[in-house]
Amino acid sequence: MLLASGPERFGGCMVLSVDDDPINQMVVENLLSPEGYKVEQAMSGSEALEFLKRTQTLPDVILLDIMMPDMSGYEVCQEIRRRYSAVSIPIIMVSAKGHPEHVMKGLEAGSVDYVKKPFHRQELLSRIRAQVRNREIFEAEMESRKVTEMLKRILPLSVVQRLQGGQSMIADAHDEVTVLFADVAGWLSTQSLSSRNTSDVVMVLNEMYAAFEKLLLKYQVFRVEHTGESYLVVSGHDGTSDHMRRMLYMAADMLSAVQQLTFPGGEPLHIRIGLHVGPAYAGVVGIDNPRYCVFGDTISVANALEARGFANAVHCSNAVYEGMRSKERDRGSAMFAPARKGMQAGPTIMDTFVYKVGNWEAALKQMEDEEREAEAADLEARENDEARKRAEEAAAAAAEEAAAATQRERDVLAAERRRAEELEAKLASLAAEKEAVEAQAQEARAQAEALQRRLEVEAAEKARLKALGVETVGARKRMQEAAKQYAAKVKSTARMMALYRDGQTVPPSQALGSALEGARAAVLAGLHPGAPSAGLPPPSIDASV
C-alpha cells in the first residue's frame, strides 16, 4: 500500500489542540493550517472531553498540553484512553518539560509521543505525520501476514506483538540492557578499500553478516542496525534476565565466526567488540521503513569500548564484570582479565576488562605494549617538559641578564646625560658671566669716558676759574661802587615816595621801577662787566636804607 506525502497527503486530517494558552493555540494553528490540517481547539481538559463526546468525527491526532488548570494533561489522557484506544486517537503530549520522567509518565498515561515547547515546525509536523501514518498503516495492514512477517524481521518479536495489540507508538525506558558494538578493525577505510576488489569486500561482508544473523536467532538477541563495518546488537529489551550471559556467548561466537573468514589471498579478517550493560531508551521510528532504535549513554559507552578495544577480542565495561561476578561468583571473575584503568568511556570513567575468548592474550600483550609506549611517551613528555622548563629558565635568566645589562647601559647613559647637562649648565653660566663681564667692561668704558669728559670740563672750569680769579678784585671794587649807587637810588626812591604822599602826580611804581632797574643794572655791571642783566637776582640792600 503506497501512501502519498506532502500537504496534499494530510488534507482534511483533523488535529485537536488542547491548551489553555491562546498564544500556543495560535502557534499550532499557524504551523498546521498551511499544511492542510483542520485544527480544532479546546482551552481545557473538560472542554476537550466535551468535544470528543459531541463530535461526529474523531480527530486524527490530539496535541495535549500537560500543564492545565482544571485537569492535567495526564488526567485528560487517562480519561480519553478509557474511551478510545491509542489506534483510534493517537495522543501527543505537549509540555516545556523534557525530563525522562515526564516522558514516561505521559506514555504510561496513554500518550504515544511527546513534543517539547517551544515548537520546532518540522519536528511537530513530523510527529503528527508519523501518528497519522502509523494509524493508517496499522489499520490497513496489521492483519496482513506479510506485514507481520516483515515486522518480525525488522523489529523485535515483543515489539511486533505490542504493535499487533494496537499500540501505535513504541517508546520504552529500560533499566538494564546489554549492548554489543562491533566494528571491522579498520579494513574498510578508504585507503584499504582502494586496494581491494569490490566483489571481494561484498562477499566477505555477506558471509560475516550471514554468520551473525544465525547467532542472533541462536541467542535471541536483536540487531539494531549495521552500516558496512559497524554492528549494533541489544539484549534485555524484551525483559529477559539472562541477557548479559547470552550477549557474552554471542560475542564469543562472533569472534569464532570471523576467525574462519579470510580475503582472497589468505588475509584474515579482524573485528573489535565493545560490551556494556546499563539503562537505555528504545522505540520504533519511521513509518514506511520502521526501525527499532536504542539510544542513551549505554550505547555511547559500548561504542567507546569498541573504539579502544583490541582485534578479535571482547572489551567489557566494569558493569559487565561486576554483573557476571555477582551472578557467577568465582567463575564470573575468572572469565575476565583486567584491561584499561580509568578509561574515559562516553560520559564516564571506568576500569575495563577483557573477556577471555578470542585473542584476549594478544589483547593483553597489546595493552602492555601500549602502556610501555605510553610510559615512554609520558617519560619523553616529562623530559621534554623538564627541557622546556630548563630552556625557559635559561631564557628567563638570559632575559634578566639582558634586562640588567640594559639597565646598566641606561644608568650609564643617564649619568652621561647628567654630566652633559651639567656641562651645558656650566657653559651657560660662563656665557652669562662673559656677558656680565662685557657689560661691566662696557659700563667701565662709559664711566671712563664720562670721567674723561668730567675731567675735561673740570679742567675747562679750572681754567675759567683761574681766569675769573684775576677779575675778582676789580669786580669787587666795581660792585662796591655799584652798591653805593644802588643805595643812593633807593634813597632817592624813598624821597620820591614821600613826595607822592605829599601830593605828587607821578605814579610811584614807575619811578620806583625805573630807579631800581637802573640800580640793579649798575650792580650787575660792576659784577660782570659787559654781561646782560636780565634774569639775574637783585643784589642785597642794606636794611638801613
Kinemage of the C-alpha trace (Angstrom):
@kinemage 1
@onewidth
@group {chain A} dominant
@subgroup {mainchain}
@vectorlist {calphas} color= white
{ca met a 1} P 0.000 0.000 0.000
{ca leu a 2} L 1.552 3.312 -1.135
{ca leu a 3} L 0.882 6.482 0.801
{ca ala a 4} L 1.172 9.989 -0.610
{ca ser a 5} L 3.413 12.577 1.006
{ca gly a 6} L 3.359 16.357 1.386
{ca pro a 7} L 0.491 18.693 2.372
{ca glu a 8} L -1.968 17.015 -0.040
{ca arg a 9} L -1.389 13.739 1.815
{ca phe a 10} L -2.793 15.203 5.055
{ca gly a 11} L -5.535 17.402 3.620
{ca gly a 12} L -8.678 17.002 5.722
{ca cys a 13} L -6.870 15.466 8.718
{ca met a 14} L -8.193 16.875 11.968
{ca val a 15} L -5.922 17.837 14.864
{ca leu a 16} L -7.441 18.668 18.256
{ca ser a 17} L -5.182 21.123 20.120
{ca val a 18} L -5.815 21.141 23.890
{ca asp a 19} L -4.022 24.060 25.595
{ca asp a 20} L -5.142 26.833 27.957
{ca asp a 21} L -2.685 29.324 26.383
{ca pro a 22} L -4.209 31.239 23.406
{ca ile a 23} L -0.743 32.061 22.081
{ca asn a 24} L 0.205 28.374 21.911
{ca gln a 25} L -3.100 27.671 20.174
{ca met a 26} L -2.347 30.353 17.592
{ca val a 27} L 1.165 28.952 17.034
{ca val a 28} L -0.220 25.442 16.448
{ca glu a 29} L -2.842 26.715 14.009
{ca asn a 30} L -0.263 28.786 12.091
{ca leu a 31} L 2.006 25.752 11.797
{ca leu a 32} L -0.619 23.187 10.793
{ca ser a 33} L -3.170 25.081 8.703
{ca pro a 34} L -0.756 25.807 5.799
{ca glu a 35} L -0.024 22.063 5.673
{ca gly a 36} L -3.713 21.241 5.060
{ca tyr a 37} L -4.672 20.222 8.605
{ca lys a 38} L -8.004 21.185 10.135
{ca val a 39} L -7.292 22.476 13.655
{ca glu a 40} L -9.922 22.276 16.416
{ca gln a 41} L -9.156 23.997 19.717
{ca ala a 42} L -10.047 23.212 23.326
{ca met a 43} L -8.921 25.579 26.085
{ca ser a 44} L -9.149 22.995 28.897
{ca gly a 45} L -9.296 19.262 29.546
{ca ser a 46} L -13.015 19.265 30.261
{ca glu a 47} L -13.657 21.191 27.032
{ca ala a 48} L -11.629 18.586 25.115
{ca leu a 49} L -13.620 15.706 26.634
{ca glu a 50} L -16.879 17.507 25.830
{ca phe a 51} L -15.719 17.988 22.225
{ca leu a 52} L -14.970 14.260 21.854
{ca lys a 53} L -18.361 13.451 23.333
{ca arg a 54} L -20.395 15.554 20.908
{ca thr a 55} L -18.297 15.384 17.716
{ca gln a 56} L -19.386 13.201 14.812
{ca thr a 57} L -15.787 12.770 13.554
{ca leu a 58} L -12.958 11.873 15.890
{ca pro a 59} L -9.704 13.815 15.459
{ca asp a 60} L -6.817 12.063 13.751
{ca val a 61} L -4.342 13.322 16.373
{ca ile a 62} L -4.647 15.110 19.718
{ca leu a 63} L -1.986 17.609 20.867
{ca leu a 64} L -2.438 17.587 24.654
{ca asp a 65} L -0.713 20.102 26.946
{ca ile a 66} L 0.365 18.673 30.317
{ca met a 67} L 0.000 21.801 32.482
{ca met a 68} L -3.655 22.976 32.533
{ca pro a 69} L -5.741 24.493 35.345
{ca asp a 70} L -8.802 22.230 35.706
{ca met a 71} L -7.349 18.845 34.674
{ca ser a 72} L -3.726 17.968 33.983
{ca gly a 73} L -2.776 16.507 30.628
{ca tyr a 74} L -2.107 13.147 32.288
{ca glu a 75} L -5.647 13.027 33.714
{ca val a 76} L -7.190 14.008 30.393
{ca cys a 77} L -5.090 11.378 28.601
{ca gln a 78} L -6.173 8.644 31.018
{ca glu a 79} L -9.841 9.619 30.582
{ca ile a 80} L -9.540 9.543 26.782
{ca arg a 81} L -7.836 6.130 26.911
{ca arg a 82} L -10.758 4.747 28.932
{ca arg a 83} L -12.984 5.647 25.980
{ca tyr a 84} L -10.731 5.260 22.941
{ca ser a 85} L -7.708 3.128 22.068
{ca ala a 86} L -4.335 4.501 21.005
{ca val a 87} L -5.042 3.299 17.475
{ca ser a 88} L -8.306 5.241 17.352
{ca ile a 89} L -6.873 8.542 18.597
{ca pro a 90} L -3.107 8.965 18.937
{ca ile a 91} L -2.226 11.484 21.663
{ca ile a 92} L 0.959 13.576 21.557
{ca met a 93} L 1.789 15.115 24.938
{ca val a 94} L 2.989 18.748 24.829
{ca ser a 95} L 5.000 20.489 27.549
{ca ala a 96} L 8.004 22.717 28.186
{ca lys a 97} L 9.360 19.960 30.456
{ca gly a 98} L 11.542 17.407 28.747
{ca his a 99} L 12.794 15.221 31.586
{ca pro a 100} L 12.612 11.443 31.036
{ca glu a 101} L 10.242 11.001 33.979
{ca his a 102} L 7.734 13.364 32.359
{ca val a 103} L 8.035 11.479 29.089
{ca met a 104} L 7.474 8.146 30.832
{ca lys a 105} L 4.555 9.494 32.855
{ca gly a 106} L 2.886 10.668 29.667
{ca leu a 107} L 3.499 7.335 27.946
{ca glu a 108} L 2.109 5.474 30.952
{ca ala a 109} L -0.989 7.690 30.866
{ca gly a 110} L -1.636 6.551 27.291
{ca ser a 111} L 0.124 9.034 25.018
{ca val a 112} L 2.047 7.722 22.055
{ca asp a 113} L 4.551 10.534 21.586
{ca tyr a 114} L 5.940 13.634 23.234
{ca val a 115} L 6.867 17.051 21.845
{ca lys a 116} L 8.579 19.849 23.745
{ca lys a 117} L 7.681 23.543 23.687
{ca pro a 118} L 8.612 25.880 22.108
{ca phe a 119} L 7.643 24.029 18.948
{ca his a 120} L 10.035 23.361 16.119
{ca arg a 121} L 7.920 23.392 12.978
{ca gln a 122} L 9.486 20.398 11.250
{ca glu a 123} L 9.538 18.315 14.430
{ca leu a 124} L 5.867 18.976 15.185
{ca leu a 125} L 4.813 18.255 11.620
{ca ser a 126} L 6.936 15.116 11.532
{ca arg a 127} L 5.441 13.772 14.753
{ca ile a 128} L 1.875 14.450 13.672
{ca arg a 129} L 2.504 12.927 10.265
{ca ala a 130} L 4.063 9.932 11.974
{ca gln a 131} L 0.943 9.358 14.055
{ca val a 132} L -1.359 9.741 11.075
{ca arg a 133} L 0.732 7.331 9.063
{ca asn a 134} L 1.056 4.925 11.992
{ca arg a 135} L -2.664 4.699 12.362
{ca glu a 136} L -3.230 4.207 8.654
{ca ile a 137} L -0.551 1.529 8.452
{ca phe a 138} L -1.796 -0.394 11.429
{ca glu a 139} L -5.449 -0.059 10.469
{ca ala a 140} L -4.830 -1.131 6.858
{ca glu a 141} L -2.076 -3.705 7.143
{ca met a 142} L -1.708 -5.073 10.673
{ca glu a 143} L -3.912 -8.071 9.859
{ca ser a 144} L -1.794 -8.929 6.873
{ca arg a 145} L 0.535 -11.897 7.425
{ca lys a 146} L 3.045 -10.414 5.051
{ca val a 147} L 3.283 -7.237 7.091
{ca thr a 148} L 3.525 -9.258 10.282
{ca glu a 149} L 6.380 -11.318 8.937
{ca met a 150} L 8.095 -8.195 7.690
{ca leu a 151} L 7.785 -6.580 11.116
{ca lys a 152} L 9.245 -9.663 12.738
{ca arg a 153} L 12.294 -9.301 10.541
{ca ile a 154} L 12.866 -5.631 11.280
{ca leu a 155} L 11.555 -5.358 14.852
{ca pro a 156} L 11.919 -7.441 17.990
{ca leu a 157} L 9.192 -10.030 18.411
{ca ser a 158} L 7.982 -8.410 21.639
{ca val a 159} L 7.557 -5.101 19.803
{ca val a 160} L 5.671 -6.742 16.932
{ca gln a 161} L 3.295 -8.331 19.415
{ca arg a 162} L 2.639 -4.959 21.032
{ca leu a 163} L 2.001 -3.365 17.664
{ca gln a 164} L -0.407 -6.162 16.766
{ca gly a 165} L -2.167 -5.460 20.044
{ca gly a 166} L -2.970 -1.952 18.815
{ca gln a 167} L -0.099 0.094 20.256
{ca ser a 168} L 0.984 2.539 17.560
{ca met a 169} L 3.871 4.202 19.370
{ca ile a 170} L 6.673 2.157 20.896
{ca ala a 171} L 8.794 4.154 23.335
{ca asp a 172} L 10.373 2.283 26.235
{ca ala a 173} L 12.778 3.120 29.030
{ca his a 174} L 14.772 0.061 30.103
{ca asp a 175} L 16.548 -0.101 33.441
{ca glu a 176} L 19.118 -2.565 32.110
{ca val a 177} L 20.019 -3.853 28.673
{ca thr a 178} L 23.227 -5.316 27.284
{ca val a 179} L 24.652 -3.594 24.232
{ca leu a 180} L 27.255 -5.104 21.897
{ca phe a 181} L 29.049 -2.804 19.489
{ca ala a 182} L 31.265 -4.497 16.878
{ca asp a 183} L 33.432 -2.933 14.213
{ca val a 184} L 35.549 -4.427 11.462
{ca ala a 185} L 39.021 -3.405 12.611
{ca gly a 186} L 39.968 -0.670 10.184
{ca trp a 187} L 39.995 -2.612 6.932
{ca leu a 188} L 37.020 -0.738 5.441
{ca ser a 189} L 38.881 2.553 5.408
{ca thr a 190} L 39.054 4.392 2.088
{ca gln a 191} L 42.742 3.604 1.683
{ca ser a 192} L 42.172 -0.094 2.399
{ca leu a 193} L 39.169 -0.367 0.082
{ca ser a 194} L 41.030 1.262 -2.792
{ca ser a 195} L 43.417 -1.709 -2.887
{ca arg a 196} L 40.648 -4.360 -2.816
{ca asn a 197} L 38.190 -5.717 -5.306
{ca thr a 198} L 34.631 -4.569 -4.528
{ca ser a 199} L 33.165 -8.014 -5.107
{ca asp a 200} L 35.661 -9.490 -2.628
{ca val a 201} L 34.596 -6.975 0.039
{ca val a 202} L 30.890 -7.621 -0.541
{ca met a 203} L 31.425 -11.398 -0.496
{ca val a 204} L 33.283 -11.294 2.837
{ca leu a 205} L 30.704 -8.952 4.379
{ca asn a 206} L 27.898 -11.203 3.181
{ca glu a 207} L 29.489 -14.271 4.780
{ca met a 208} L 30.177 -12.386 8.007
{ca tyr a 209} L 26.660 -10.982 8.353
{ca ala a 210} L 25.098 -14.314 7.406
{ca ala a 211} L 27.019 -15.926 10.272
{ca phe a 212} L 25.957 -13.125 12.621
{ca glu a 213} L 22.279 -13.492 11.630
{ca lys a 214} L 22.355 -17.147 12.651
{ca leu a 215} L 23.835 -16.171 16.011
{ca leu a 216} L 21.045 -13.613 16.527
{ca leu a 217} L 18.478 -16.380 16.248
{ca lys a 218} L 20.536 -18.753 18.369
{ca tyr a 219} L 20.880 -16.361 21.331
{ca gln a 220} L 17.583 -14.490 20.856
{ca val a 221} L 19.207 -11.069 20.692
{ca phe a 222} L 18.277 -8.252 18.335
{ca arg a 223} L 20.427 -6.465 15.769
{ca val a 224} L 19.511 -2.813 15.985
{ca glu a 225} L 21.455 -1.658 12.947
{ca his a 226} L 24.587 -2.152 10.937
{ca thr a 227} L 26.429 0.060 8.456
{ca gly a 228} L 29.055 -1.783 6.483
{ca glu a 229} L 31.726 -2.037 9.146
{ca ser a 230} L 29.652 -1.464 12.319
{ca tyr a 231} L 27.236 -3.850 14.020
{ca leu a 232} L 24.997 -2.961 16.991
{ca val a 233} L 23.192 -5.696 18.955
{ca val a 234} L 20.965 -5.374 22.034
{ca ser a 235} L 19.540 -7.889 24.518
{ca gly a 236} L 17.379 -7.464 27.605
{ca his a 237} L 14.962 -5.132 25.816
{ca asp a 238} L 12.395 -7.915 25.962
{ca gly a 239} L 12.544 -8.201 29.762
{ca thr a 240} L 14.670 -11.379 29.922
{ca ser a 241} L 17.050 -11.658 32.873
{ca asp a 242} L 19.949 -13.601 31.306
{ca his a 243} L 20.650 -11.004 28.611
{ca met a 244} L 24.231 -10.386 29.761
{ca arg a 245} L 25.273 -14.049 29.601
{ca arg a 246} L 23.625 -14.539 26.204
{ca met a 247} L 25.393 -11.492 24.819
{ca leu a 248} L 28.790 -12.728 26.055
{ca tyr a 249} L 28.196 -16.056 24.324
{ca met a 250} L 27.098 -14.168 21.219
{ca ala a 251} L 30.343 -12.144 21.270
{ca ala a 252} L 32.476 -15.291 21.658
{ca asp a 253} L 30.759 -16.972 18.707
{ca met a 254} L 31.101 -13.821 16.592
{ca leu a 255} L 34.883 -13.951 17.096
{ca ser a 256} L 34.925 -17.636 16.176
{ca ala a 257} L 32.922 -16.944 13.013
{ca val a 258} L 35.191 -14.073 11.948
{ca gln a 259} L 38.376 -16.090 12.513
{ca gln a 260} L 37.151 -18.546 9.877
{ca leu a 261} L 36.810 -15.806 7.253
{ca thr a 262} L 39.635 -14.589 5.023
{ca phe a 263} L 40.023 -12.436 1.971
{ca pro a 264} L 41.149 -13.960 -1.310
{ca gly a 265} L 44.860 -14.422 -0.799
{ca gly a 266} L 44.522 -15.576 2.795
{ca glu a 267} L 44.445 -12.205 4.599
{ca pro a 268} L 42.458 -12.661 7.860
{ca leu a 269} L 39.526 -10.544 8.962
{ca his a 270} L 39.546 -8.848 12.372
{ca ile a 271} L 36.785 -7.258 14.422
{ca arg a 272} L 36.723 -5.338 17.692
{ca ile a 273} L 33.841 -5.806 20.139
{ca gly a 274} L 32.757 -3.497 22.976
{ca leu a 275} L 30.257 -4.723 25.582
{ca his a 276} L 28.392 -2.685 28.196
{ca val a 277} L 25.288 -3.088 30.351
{ca gly a 278} L 23.117 -0.245 31.617
{ca pro a 279} L 19.882 1.728 31.156
{ca ala a 280} L 18.675 2.743 27.706
{ca tyr a 281} L 15.712 4.101 25.793
{ca ala a 282} L 14.200 2.247 22.863
{ca gly a 283} L 11.454 2.825 20.352
{ca val a 284} L 10.199 2.373 16.821
{ca val a 285} L 10.869 5.242 14.431
{ca gly a 286} L 9.851 5.636 10.807
{ca ile a 287} L 6.638 4.765 9.016
{ca asp a 288} L 7.439 3.482 5.549
{ca asn a 289} L 10.604 1.853 6.839
{ca pro a 290} L 10.175 1.453 10.596
{ca arg a 291} L 13.296 0.801 12.628
{ca tyr a 292} L 13.836 -0.217 16.208
{ca cys a 293} L 16.276 2.256 17.748
{ca val a 294} L 18.113 2.088 21.047
{ca phe a 295} L 19.723 5.231 22.409
{ca gly a 296} L 21.329 6.570 25.576
{ca asp a 297} L 24.698 6.647 27.327
{ca thr a 298} L 24.936 2.848 27.361
{ca ile a 299} L 25.320 2.818 23.571
{ca ser a 300} L 27.944 5.586 23.759
{ca val a 301} L 29.939 3.593 26.327
{ca ala a 302} L 29.781 0.394 24.231
{ca asn a 303} L 30.947 2.372 21.217
{ca ala a 304} L 33.873 3.826 23.200
{ca leu a 305} L 34.835 0.352 24.469
{ca glu a 306} L 34.891 -0.928 20.890
{ca ala a 307} L 36.933 2.048 19.690
{ca arg a 308} L 39.535 1.451 22.440
{ca gly a 309} L 39.302 -2.314 22.052
{ca phe a 310} L 41.555 -4.965 20.533
{ca ala a 311} L 41.492 -7.041 17.350
{ca asn a 312} L 39.409 -10.218 17.724
{ca ala a 313} L 38.772 -9.572 21.420
{ca val a 314} L 35.824 -8.515 23.584
{ca his a 315} L 36.419 -5.317 25.583
{ca cys a 316} L 33.968 -5.172 28.514
{ca ser a 317} L 32.971 -2.472 30.956
{ca asn a 318} L 33.271 -2.703 34.720
{ca ala a 319} L 29.460 -3.061 34.842
{ca val a 320} L 29.652 -6.291 32.795
{ca tyr a 321} L 32.444 -7.623 35.013
{ca glu a 322} L 30.577 -6.809 38.237
{ca gly a 323} L 27.306 -8.182 36.848
{ca met a 324} L 28.824 -11.526 35.885
{ca arg a 325} L 30.808 -11.767 39.108
{ca ser a 326} L 27.628 -11.275 41.160
{ca lys a 327} L 25.887 -14.000 39.140
{ca glu a 328} L 28.739 -16.477 38.694
{ca arg a 329} L 30.918 -15.611 41.743
{ca asp a 330} L 34.452 -17.019 41.334
{ca arg a 331} L 33.707 -18.374 37.878
{ca gly a 332} L 32.478 -14.963 36.789
{ca ser a 333} L 35.717 -13.298 37.917
{ca ala a 334} L 37.785 -15.957 36.162
{ca met a 335} L 36.068 -15.160 32.864
{ca phe a 336} L 37.766 -11.751 32.642
{ca ala a 337} L 41.231 -10.218 32.741
{ca pro a 338} L 41.863 -6.597 33.819
{ca ala a 339} L 42.480 -4.276 30.883
{ca arg a 340} L 42.498 -0.482 30.995
{ca lys a 341} L 42.309 1.532 34.218
{ca gly a 342} L 40.446 4.819 34.434
{ca met a 343} L 39.423 4.819 30.785
{ca gln a 344} L 37.122 7.562 29.538
{ca ala a 345} L 34.129 5.756 28.015
{ca gly a 346} L 31.395 8.097 26.892
{ca pro a 347} L 30.385 10.286 29.832
{ca thr a 348} L 32.000 8.047 32.489
{ca ile a 349} L 35.459 6.933 33.592
{ca met a 350} L 35.826 3.242 34.393
{ca asp a 351} L 38.146 0.263 34.692
{ca thr a 352} L 37.717 -2.163 31.804
{ca phe a 353} L 38.221 -5.905 31.308
{ca val a 354} L 38.899 -8.362 28.500
{ca tyr a 355} L 36.606 -11.368 28.152
{ca lys a 356} L 38.814 -14.455 27.923
{ca val a 357} L 37.816 -15.512 24.423
{ca gly a 358} L 39.349 -14.981 21.009
{ca asn a 359} L 42.734 -13.230 21.018
{ca trp a 360} L 42.417 -11.997 24.595
{ca glu a 361} L 46.050 -12.833 25.455
{ca ala a 362} L 47.261 -10.904 22.409
{ca ala a 363} L 45.000 -8.087 23.545
{ca leu a 364} L 46.671 -8.001 26.964
{ca lys a 365} L 50.089 -8.029 25.317
{ca gln a 366} L 48.982 -5.222 23.024
{ca met a 367} L 47.784 -3.317 26.051
{ca glu a 368} L 51.121 -3.882 27.816
{ca asp a 369} L 52.906 -2.625 24.710
{ca glu a 370} L 50.602 0.375 24.644
{ca glu a 371} L 51.280 1.000 28.325
{ca arg a 372} L 55.038 0.811 27.733
{ca glu a 373} L 54.675 3.131 24.779
{ca ala a 374} L 52.503 5.395 26.884
{ca glu a 375} L 55.058 5.321 29.707
{ca ala a 376} L 57.835 6.030 27.215
{ca ala a 377} L 55.774 8.798 25.703
{ca asp a 378} L 54.995 10.084 29.182
{ca leu a 379} L 58.679 9.929 30.117
{ca glu a 380} L 59.587 11.682 26.904
{ca ala a 381} L 56.894 14.246 27.594
{ca arg a 382} L 58.232 14.780 31.121
{ca glu a 383} L 61.779 15.068 29.784
{ca asn a 384} L 60.559 17.464 27.148
{ca asp a 385} L 58.726 19.295 29.880
{ca glu a 386} L 61.851 19.498 32.012
{ca ala a 387} L 63.936 20.523 28.995
{ca arg a 388} L 61.353 23.126 28.175
{ca lys a 389} L 61.383 24.358 31.771
{ca arg a 390} L 65.186 24.485 31.747
{ca ala a 391} L 65.105 26.314 28.446
{ca glu a 392} L 62.501 28.673 29.843
{ca glu a 393} L 64.581 29.206 32.994
{ca ala a 394} L 67.709 29.794 30.890
{ca ala a 395} L 65.759 32.129 28.676
{ca ala a 396} L 64.390 33.876 31.749
{ca ala a 397} L 67.907 34.171 33.221
{ca ala a 398} L 69.224 35.454 29.902
{ca ala a 399} L 66.335 37.866 29.757
{ca glu a 400} L 67.075 39.025 33.303
{ca glu a 401} L 70.771 39.432 32.450
{ca ala a 402} L 69.864 41.285 29.283
{ca ala a 403} L 67.477 43.430 31.285
{ca ala a 404} L 70.208 44.086 33.869
{ca ala a 405} L 72.711 44.939 31.111
{ca thr a 406} L 70.150 47.187 29.507
{ca gln a 407} L 69.528 48.830 32.857
{ca arg a 408} L 73.256 49.343 33.348
{ca glu a 409} L 73.520 50.886 29.900
{ca arg a 410} L 70.567 53.082 30.741
{ca asp a 411} L 72.252 54.111 34.008
{ca val a 412} L 75.494 54.939 32.124
{ca leu a 413} L 73.547 56.908 29.542
{ca ala a 414} L 71.655 58.679 32.318
{ca ala a 415} L 74.953 59.566 34.068
{ca glu a 416} L 76.434 60.820 30.797
{ca arg a 417} L 73.264 62.771 30.162
{ca arg a 418} L 73.511 64.334 33.628
{ca arg a 419} L 77.196 65.231 33.014
{ca ala a 420} L 76.280 66.720 29.655
{ca glu a 421} L 73.523 68.721 31.321
{ca glu a 422} L 75.987 69.910 33.999
{ca leu a 423} L 78.498 70.934 31.292
{ca glu a 424} L 75.744 72.714 29.407
{ca ala a 425} L 74.777 74.474 32.643
{ca lys a 426} L 78.429 75.469 33.239
{ca leu a 427} L 78.761 76.721 29.671
{ca ala a 428} L 75.562 78.698 30.104
{ca ser a 429} L 76.912 80.102 33.405
{ca leu a 430} L 80.231 81.023 31.765
{ca ala a 431} L 78.376 82.630 28.887
{ca ala a 432} L 76.299 84.609 31.391
{ca glu a 433} L 79.467 85.586 33.280
{ca lys a 434} L 81.067 86.607 29.991
{ca glu a 435} L 78.065 88.747 29.153
{ca ala a 436} L 78.172 90.273 32.655
{ca val a 437} L 81.917 90.986 32.334
{ca glu a 438} L 81.373 92.503 28.921
{ca ala a 439} L 78.538 94.616 30.334
{ca gln a 440} L 80.781 95.679 33.234
{ca ala a 441} L 83.583 96.484 30.802
{ca gln a 442} L 81.149 98.472 28.681
{ca glu a 443} L 79.943 100.277 31.778
{ca ala a 444} L 83.550 100.903 32.870
{ca arg a 445} L 84.335 102.307 29.433
{ca ala a 446} L 81.269 104.523 29.654
{ca gln a 447} L 82.299 105.624 33.145
{ca ala a 448} L 85.850 106.270 31.935
{ca glu a 449} L 84.510 108.310 29.045
{ca ala a 450} L 82.211 110.204 31.415
{ca leu a 451} L 85.116 110.727 33.818
{ca gln a 452} L 87.245 111.887 30.930
{ca arg a 453} L 84.575 114.356 29.917
{ca arg a 454} L 84.188 115.485 33.504
{ca leu a 455} L 87.956 115.973 33.811
{ca glu a 456} L 87.882 117.960 30.643
{ca val a 457} L 85.001 120.044 31.995
{ca glu a 458} L 86.779 120.451 35.321
{ca ala a 459} L 89.946 121.425 33.526
{ca ala a 460} L 87.979 123.946 31.498
{ca glu a 461} L 86.226 125.156 34.635
{ca lys a 462} L 89.520 125.357 36.419
{ca ala a 463} L 90.935 127.401 33.593
{ca arg a 464} L 87.844 129.587 33.613
{ca leu a 465} L 88.005 129.990 37.368
{ca lys a 466} L 91.599 130.824 37.135
{ca ala a 467} L 90.785 133.461 34.578
{ca leu a 468} L 87.891 134.596 36.712
{ca gly a 469} L 90.077 134.918 39.764
{ca val a 470} L 92.119 137.649 38.018
{ca glu a 471} L 88.979 139.718 37.549
{ca thr a 472} L 87.595 139.160 41.043
{ca val a 473} L 89.391 142.057 42.713
{ca gly a 474} L 88.274 144.620 40.117
{ca ala a 475} L 84.800 143.233 40.159
{ca arg a 476} L 84.608 143.548 43.909
{ca lys a 477} L 85.543 147.127 43.673
{ca arg a 478} L 83.044 147.806 40.950
{ca met a 479} L 80.362 146.065 42.947
{ca gln a 480} L 81.025 148.107 45.986
{ca glu a 481} L 80.698 151.182 43.849
{ca ala a 482} L 77.524 149.896 42.274
{ca ala a 483} L 76.114 149.066 45.673
{ca lys a 484} L 76.687 152.543 46.765
{ca gln a 485} L 74.934 153.790 43.677
{ca tyr a 486} L 72.071 151.385 44.326
{ca ala a 487} L 71.733 152.593 47.835
{ca ala a 488} L 71.651 156.128 46.609
{ca lys a 489} L 68.934 155.215 44.156
{ca val a 490} L 66.939 153.604 46.881
{ca lys a 491} L 67.176 156.643 48.980
{ca ser a 492} L 66.117 158.754 46.047
{ca thr a 493} L 63.177 156.469 45.525
{ca ala a 494} L 62.193 156.826 49.125
{ca arg a 495} L 62.184 160.528 48.744
{ca met a 496} L 60.028 160.208 45.691
{ca met a 497} L 57.541 158.095 47.612
{ca ala a 498} L 57.443 160.722 50.260
{ca leu a 499} L 56.809 163.365 47.674
{ca tyr a 500} L 53.985 161.231 46.269
{ca arg a 501} L 52.403 161.043 49.573
{ca asp a 502} L 52.637 164.787 49.731
{ca gly a 503} L 50.639 165.165 46.532
{ca gln a 504} L 52.856 164.482 43.551
{ca thr a 505} L 51.075 163.080 40.463
{ca val a 506} L 53.849 160.823 39.162
{ca pro a 507} L 52.969 157.126 39.813
{ca pro a 508} L 55.408 155.937 42.366
{ca ser a 509} L 55.537 152.491 40.812
{ca gln a 510} L 57.003 153.715 37.539
{ca ala a 511} L 59.537 155.946 39.166
{ca leu a 512} L 60.437 153.284 41.651
{ca gly a 513} L 60.760 150.627 38.941
{ca ser a 514} L 62.973 152.775 36.810
{ca ala a 515} L 65.145 153.699 39.761
{ca leu a 516} L 65.518 150.092 40.942
{ca glu a 517} L 66.223 148.792 37.452
{ca gly a 518} L 68.903 151.344 36.996
{ca ala a 519} L 70.466 150.458 40.331
{ca arg a 520} L 70.329 146.711 39.536
{ca ala a 521} L 71.958 147.270 36.168
{ca ala a 522} L 74.678 149.266 37.804
{ca val a 523} L 75.382 146.488 40.315
{ca leu a 524} L 75.492 143.794 37.631
{ca ala a 525} L 77.698 145.851 35.528
{ca gly a 526} L 80.001 146.033 38.460
{ca leu a 527} L 79.985 142.235 38.962
{ca his a 528} L 80.158 141.157 35.335
{ca pro a 529} L 81.245 143.938 33.097
{ca gly a 530} L 79.649 143.609 29.672
{ca ala a 531} L 77.165 140.842 30.792
{ca pro a 532} L 73.369 141.208 30.366
{ca ser a 533} L 71.421 141.916 33.489
{ca ala a 534} L 68.112 140.156 32.621
{ca gly a 535} L 67.151 137.121 34.707
{ca leu a 536} L 69.725 137.839 37.497
{ca pro a 537} L 68.555 138.287 41.058
{ca pro a 538} L 68.805 141.728 42.585
{ca pro a 539} L 71.713 142.354 44.919
{ca ser a 540} L 71.027 142.529 48.582
{ca ile a 541} L 70.349 146.023 50.031
{ca asp a 542} L 71.327 147.179 53.383
{ca ala a 543} L 68.337 147.166 55.682
{ca ser a 544} L 69.187 150.558 56.982
{ca val a 545} L 68.440 152.009 53.623
